[in-house]
Amino acid sequence: MNTLPLQHHIALSEQMKPALRWNGSDDFETWRNVCTEKLRELLGMDQFTLCDPVFEITAEDELNGNRHIHFVLQTEEGYYTHCDLLLPMEQTGKLPLCVCLQGHSKGAHISLGQPKYPGDEETIRGGDRDFAVRAVKEGYAALAIEQRGFGLCGGTEKGPACDRPVMTALLLGRTVVGERIWDISRVLDAVLIHFADLVTMTGSVLTGNSGGGTTTYYAACLEHRFDGYMPSCAVCTYHDSIVSIHHCSCNYIPGIAKYFDMGDLAAMIAPKKLVVVCGREDPIFPLAGVRKTYDIICDLYKAAGAAENCALVIGNGAHRFYADDGWKAMKKLLAAGQ
């Protein structure tokens, strides 16, 4: 006799058949539009309204041998997000933009390769998590956005603090995932105005690891201005990851499993370039679930006539970013589209 609700939920998840899974016969574009509207509803995207995009540069200096610009932006009336733009010191001409989303760490300073709290050095060194530094080396203008609940946007020196923002967002008919996607889009609007002489969206990439990878993947479904998307250690079946294994509450979107598994969402990403990065020994996004998800992604990219536009990178390790392998795959896909 099972008296454990979680075990009951795990059993129920094994039986779930997503209502909006591609059946192979409906008109693909019509079906994709239906999926988009349902995802927007689930994320609470109708709860957001445009506001005066108050923009202020608060610091300009040198960081890790690069030009560094810190700015804040009002993305909702009464809410500001922190952003850091990293550029090569000797920049000539516009560079493609790479937006970097730090995962469940102590903040976006990790993406900048800037230790701030005890343990940050190992976090950076042990997992290629200095995304912005690496992006500049790859020839990009790198933009690190502080996600809600992390670092300067609600985190602490001990790490992220997502739970209360997640639960209060639900009370208001919205989700933190939706809020994070909204911030990306509004920051992108501002960057393309205020730094139009420095960046271009041609060859642009959105990337992140873990919680940043989760936001990257969902954002790819709704924010289509990037040429490439590279989520890491986040794309997996719901059953194998966030149902069966403990995760932060910011991973959960009410009711989504009734309509989609994570692979099904790729219908809204194709034909954009997509590199799914994972770790062979990742304990919280297991490889078996990643492979099942990627098989669905491949089927959807074929249905969209873009079978060559997605790739799976399996790093030899656990839950971390794999910069060498990931960037090699992304640059190959982007080059093929030129």
Secondary structure by P-SEA (a helix, b strand, c coil): ccccaaaaaaaaaaaccccccccccccaaaaaaaaaaaaaaaaccccccccccccccccccccccbbbbbbcccccccbbbbbbbbbbcccccbbbbbbbbbccccccccccccccccaaaaaaaacccaaaaaaaaaccbbbbbbccccccccccccccccaaaaaaaaaacccaaaaaaaaaaaaaaaaaacccccccccbbbbbcccaaaaaaaaaaacccccccccccccccccccccccccccccccccccccccccccccccccccbbbbbbbcccccccaaaaaaaaaaaaaaaaaacccccbbbbbccccccccaaaaaaaaaaaaaaac
